[in-house]
Amino acid sequence: MDKQNKQLLLILTIGVFGILTTEMGITGILPALAEHFNISISKAGLLVSLFALAVAISGPTMPIFFSGINRKTVMLLVLGIFVIGNIVSMFASNFTVLLVARVVPAFFHPIYCSLALTVAATSVSKEEAPKAVSKVILGVTAGMILGVPITNFIANQTSIELSILFFAILNAIAFVATLIFVPSLPVIERLSYGAQIRVLKKPIVWLAIATVIFIGSATSSINSFITEYLGTVTNITGNTLTLALFILGISSLIGNLAGGNLLTKNAVKTAMFFPILLVIVHILSFFTGKSTFPMMITILLWGILFAISNNVSQYWITSAAPEAPDFANGLFLAFSNLGITFGTAVGGFFISGMGTQYIVLGGIIFLVLSFVSILLRSYMYNTKIQSV
């Protein structure tokens, strides 16, 4: 991999990190936002679930509509929209304005992220493509997990407004870097809309979609309320809470690298064992949740497995539709975020009905469903290898 490709991958990674931090970093300040706007934590959760729903709606369509336009131009457009949206969010006078300022950019989220994954794969040789894609997914994982403690830390040390400004700065850095250092990326071989959509005729694609939804729901039912969980169940606040979230973030980076290596060695076995291991960790949380140090170990395991979930989901759906990579990555983003919507709603339901400690039950339910769908897909993978 030459220097120019490494630079391109770095910029793409920063870009997806900024966008995913905008999406999920808000979970680090949900309790503070609920208090600031005098609303319930469940209502504040709409900042996560509606953002994810917007991504789920636009994921299958927006990448296709923009697939024929110069990719550099498209990436600059999306990053610019995110910068503006975050600035408006920073000065939002009420919860409705904040919600709208987040949801509008969310519709453009799948365009950048699907392009980043595709550009990463096509910027290197076929043999190096998985490694290149894993670097971009590293930015996705870091944004979803590491962005949370950073946002929480900034809010604790300064204010909610400055923690949201952090989102804008990240997107602005990616915008400037793309403008200056990324070369023009014209689309050379454009697939027709019909050719891309036709992959939906394959049953194996729908099994992959089901798996992505269930995995996204399983992880988000807990991660969307992780700050609330650690505050009310483990009873940690302030710097200790920030430390716990940083442990979650760092462990997720480790998990991302481990997930890439495991998928390279045996993708099917990795996918099958992932939900089993995460169910065990969820059960473990019942015994460690109220003790700070043991819970830190559980958080470490949560982070590693959460990152592996992203790798499994992206591989599972793109390997089912390799002939339409942009569309497949759009499906990955769309249905991952649909899973986030479901998972956040279910997590909120368990908080309201049973208490914060029991949000892990929602995660376990979705993990069992993901395991079933993985088994079905694995059967098709073994018997219809040409379809994958």
N, C-alpha and C positions, 0 to 999 in steps of 0.2 A: 504494500500500500504506500503510494508516494505521498510527498508532503502536501500537495494540493488536495488530495482526497482526505487526508487526515484533518486538514483545516476545514474542509466542507463538512465532514462528519461532526467536528467540534461545534460548528455554528448551528447545525441541525439539532444537535443534542441540547445546546443552550436554548434554542427556539422552543422545542417541545417541553423543556424544563420550565420555561416561563409560562407557557400556556397551561400546563398541568398544575403548576403552582397556583395560578389564578383560579383554576377549577377547585382543587382540593385543599389548598392552603387555608381557605376560609374556614375549614373545620377546626383549625387551631384557635379560632376566635369566636366560634359560634356562641358559647355561653356569654362572652362579653358583648356580642352584638345583640343577643336576646335581652340582656339587661339594658343596653344603650337605647334600644327602640321600645323597651317595655313590652316584649312579646314572649311567648313560650319558646322553649328550646325546640319543640317539634315544629313550630312555625318557622323558626330560624333555619331549620333543616331544609326548608324550601330553597335556600340559596345553593344547596348542594344538589337536591333532587331535581329541581326544575332546570338547572344548568345541564345536568346529565340527560334529562329528558330531551332538551333542545338538541344536544349532540346526537342522541339516539334517533331523533326524527330526521336530522340533516345528514347523518352519516352515510346512508346508502345512496343519497342523491347528489349532494353538493360536490363531492370529489369527482363524480362523473361530469357534471355541468362545467367544471373548471379544468377537465382533463386535457383539453386541447389548447389551453393558454400557456404561454411561457411560464415555467414553474417559478422562476425567480420573481416575476411580477405578482403572481398569485400569493407567494409567501409574504412579500412586502405588504400586500393588501391586508392579509389576515393579521399580521403583526401590528399594523397601524390601527386596525379596528380594536384590537385588544388594548393597546396603549390608551386610546380614547376612552374605551369602556371603563378601564381601571381609574382613570382620572375622574370621570363622572362619579364612579362609586365612592371615591375618596371624599367627595364633597356632597354626597347624597344627604338630603335633608330629612328623608323619611324612609321607611323600609321598602315601600313600593318602588321608589326611584332606584334604590340599591338593587332590588330584584330585577328590574328592567335593564339596568346598566350591565348586569351580569348575563342575563339570558340572551340578549341580542348578539354579543360576540360569540356566545356558545354555539350558535348556528354555523359559524365559520371555523370552529375548532377542528372538525374532521378533515377539512380541506388541507390545512397545514400539516397535521400529524400524519395523514395518509400519504401525502406527498413526501414528507421527510423519510418515512419508512421505505417508500419506493425509490426515491433518489439515492438513499443509502445503499440499497441492494444493487442498483444499476450503475453505481459509480465505481464499483470494483469488479473483479472477476467473479464468476459464478461460485467458485470455491471459497472466496472470501466473503460472500454475501451474508451468510449467517452471522459472522463476527461484526460486520458493518451494521447490520440491523440491530444486533444486541447493544451496540453503543448508543443508538438512538433510543432504544427501549430503556436504557439506563437513565436517560433524561426523563422519560415518561415515569419510571418508577421513583426517581429522585423527586420529581415534581409532586407526585401523589403522596409521598411519605415524608421526605426530608423538608419539603416546603411547609409542612404543618408546624414542626417545632420552630423553624425560623420565624414564621409568621407570629406564632405564639410568643416567642422571645421578644420580637420587636414591639408587639402590643404591650407586653408587660413592662418593658423598659421605657417606652415612649407613649404611643397612643394607637388606637384602632386605625385612625386615618393614615398614620405613617406606615403601619403594617400593610395597608392596601396600596400605598404608594410604592412599596417594595415590589408588588406585582407589576406595576407600570414600568418601573426601572428595568426589571428583567426583560420585559417585552421590547422596551426601547433599545436595550443593548443588542438583542437579537436582530432588531430592525436595522440598526446602523451597521452591524457586522455583515448582514446579508447584503445590504446596499453596496458596501465597499468591497467586500472580499469574495462574494459568491458570483461566479460568471453567469452570463446569460444561459438559461436552461430551456431552450426551445423543445417542444414535443416533436420527436422525429417520427415515431410510429404510433399513431393514435388509433386505439381500438374504438369501434363504433359503440354507441350506447347499448344497442341490442346484443352485441357480442359479449359485453360485460355482464349485462343483466341475465343472460342465458345460463350463467353458472348456478342461478337459483333453481334450475330444473333438477340439479343433482341432489338426491336425498342426503348424501354424505355432507353436503354443505349445510343443510338444515340441522343435522345432528351436531355439527360443529357450532352452529349458531346457538343451539340450545345449551351446549356446554359453556360457551362464553357468557351467556346470560346468567346461568346458575353460579359460575365462578365469580362473576362480578357482583352478584347479589350477596354471595357468601362473605366476601371480603368487606364490602361496603356496609353491610348491616352492622358491623362492628367498627370499622375504621372511620365511618362518618361521625361516630359519637365517641371516638377514643378519648378525647379530652374530657368529655362528660363522665365517661367510665372511670378514668383514672382519678378524677376529682371526687366523685361521689362514692365509688366502691373502694378504691385503694386509699382514698383520703390524702392525696398528695397535691400540692399546689405550688405556685411560684416557680422558683428555679429547679426544684425537684421534678416538677411536672415537665418543664422544658427539657431537662436531662432525659427523662423517660421517652419523650417524643424524639429526641435526637438519637437515642439508642434504637428506636424503631426505624428511624431514617437510615442510619448507618448500616444496620443489619439488612435492610432492604437492598442496599447497594451490593452487599456481599451475596445476597440471595439472587440478585439479577445475574451476576457472573456465574454463580453455581448453576442456575437454571439453564443458561446458554450451553454450558458444558454438558449437563445431563441430557438435554434434548439432542445434542449432537451425538452422544453415545447411544441412547435408546429413547426415542421420543415417546413411544407408546407406553413403555414401562414408567417413565417419568410422570406422564399425565395420569396414569392409573394410581400411582402411589401418593401423588400430591394431595388429593382430598382426604385420604385416609390419615395422613400425617397431620393435616390441619385440624381434623376432627379431634384427634388426640390432644392437640395443643389447646383447643377450645375447652375440652373437658378439664384439662390441667388448670385452666384459668379459674375454674370454680374453687379449686383448692388453694390457689395462690393470690387470687384477686384482692384479698383484704390485707395482705402483707407486702410491704414495699419491696424488699430485696428479692423474695421469690417471684414477685410479679415482674420485676425487671428482667429476669431470665425468661419468663413467658413472653414478654414484649420482644425480646431478642429473637425468639423462635417465630413469633407472629410476623416480624419484619422479613425474615428470610423467606418464609413460605408465601407471604403476600407478593413478594417480588417474583418468585417462581410462577405464581399464578398468572402474572402478566405475560411472561414468556410462553407459558403453556397455551394461553388463550390466543395469542397472536400466531403462534406456529400452527395451532390446531385448525384455525380457519383459513389461513393463507395456504396451507398444504392441501386443503380441500379444493381450492380454486386457484392453482398456480398460473392459469392462463389469463387471469384478470387481476393482477396484483394491486392496482389502485383501488378497484372496487372491493376486493377482499379486505384490504386494510381499512377501507371505509366501513365495511360490515363489522370488522373487529372493534373499531372505535364506537360505532353506533350501538352495538348490542352489549358491549362492555358498559357503556353508560346507561343503557336501559337496565342493565343489572344493578348499577349504582342507584338508579331511581327506585327499583323494587326493594333493594336491600336497605336503603335509607328509610323507606316507608315502613318496612317490616321492623327495622330497628326501633323506629319511633313508636310503633305499635307495642312492642315488648316493653319499652320504657314506660309508656303510659299505663299499660295493663298489669305488668308484673314487677317492674323496677329495672333499673339500669343494668344490674348484674346479669339479667336474663337475656340480654341482646345476643349472647353467644348461641342461644337456642335457635335463633333465626339463621345464624351462620351454619350451624350443624345441619339443619333441614336442607338448605341450599347445597351444601357439600354432598349430602347423600344423593340428591337429584343430579348433581354434576357427575358423580361417580357412575350412576346408572347410564347417563348419556355417553360417557367416555367408554364404557363397556360396549354399548351398542355400536358406537363409531369404530372401536377397535375391531369388532367383528367384521364390519364392512371393510376396514382397512386391510384385514388379512385375507378376506375373500374377494375383494374387488380392488386390488392394488392399482389397476390401471386408472381407476376413477380418482385417485388421490393426487 
